[in-house]
């Protein structure tokens, strides 16, 4: 299997979608501005992927907002 720029770009795109989905799923009920969380997740994953994974982990460990 030959690795080329197209394949690497597709892999990065799919990983970005997965991480953004889970970040939004974890952040639901924990933030008042969910679109901003999604935007930050996309930006972090496209610029430096491990930062996006850490951001996803941050939202998975954050407690729910009080009602």
JOKA-V749625 format. One line per field, one symbol per residue. phi: phi as a letter, one per 40 degrees, with the letter a starting at -180 (. if undefined). psi: psi as a letter, one per 40 degrees, with the letter a starting at -180 (. if undefined). Layout:
BEGIN
phi=???
psi=???
END
This chain:
BEGIN
phi=.ccbccccccccccccccccdcccccccgbacbccccccccccccccaddcccccccdccccccccc
psi=hhhiddddddddddddddddddddddeheeiegddddddddddddddgddddddddddddehiiii.
END
